[in-house]
């Protein structure tokens, strides 16, 4: 069914920011994209409010409680359900039920989150976007109300399991960091006065390259090719791109061995300064620093220390509007280096925690949720005829 046949679509509006009397006096809740997802499935109290004057003079329309709202610009598909009457900005569409179908909002929330909204979008100056017409022409599935409730209940249980497991993983990762400080003190202040060494004295530090994009013979080979965004994500997924042996032979790309620590030297958002360990041999682009440690250092110990030093390392960046790290900065950066036996003792503790983390992750009953969100149109759903 077309969205426009089931819902009246209402776009929000932003009162003038130049008029301070319009803002933040607590009269009316006002939702922006950053509020979607901040409070989970529902959105109620928000960080910003608009005044009665701002509401009246801007002509902004209210969104009733228990209404589905979604970002249709930039962060496509960020969805929430309102818990009270609220107002939204112009990047958010409210879906007001027409009353011609029985609709369960929890089911719709799951469907909106899992739908690929990039199909049929327009490429605007600031990225992908939809408009009211293309959004209204988008299709959705509306099974019987009983099925909607059943599907939503199943997926809610899955998300609760995911939240519980993520909390368990977070606590395990925090435990590893706490153990580091327990054994070696604060790595920034070096409270235990341990020996400090420049990275270039304990490792061979290199970087990769980007093969010529116009040469198809360089891509889609058997060699993983890592970018900074994947480093920032912890190298937990299969690399998005691969390169060929020819690319290694004819370009400045290098094959780095498993156990190499990668540091993102630049990238969007919080990417710069993030570090991860290669679990298999791979090549990288020029934005990654590859640290190949000598026998005096343990990779897990160094990685944990880099993670604890993340903000300090970022602060070493140079440049104007777009600050970056460089190989020179990475090579000169100092780390605390205790005896290798102590490093290995810590690494053994970290390995035990990693096994517990892995065991927590593999208990997910619905692994399809990890890639692309959740949808009732999956193998289990098809078996039941949904």
Buried (B, 14 or more C-beta within 10 A) or exposed (E): EEBBBBBEBBBBBBBEEEEEEBBBBEBBBBBBBEBBBEEEBEBBEBEBBBBEBBBEBBEBBBBEEEBBBBBBBEBBBBBBBBBBEBBBBEBBBBBBBEEEEEBBBBBBBBBBBBBEBEEEBEEEEEEBBBBEEBBBEBEBBBBEEEBBBBBBEBBBEBBEBBEEBEEBBEEBBEBBBEBBBEBBBEBEEBEEEBEEBBBBEBBBBBBBBBBEEEEEEBBEBEBBBBBBBBBBEEBEEEBEBBBBEBBBEBBEBBBBEEBBBBBBBBBEEEBBBBBBBBEEEBBBBBBBBBBBBEEEBBBBBBBBBBBBBBEEBBEBBEEEEEEBBBBEBBBEBEBBBBEBEBBEBBBEBBEEBBEBBEEBBEEBEBEBBEEEBBBBEBEEBEEEEB
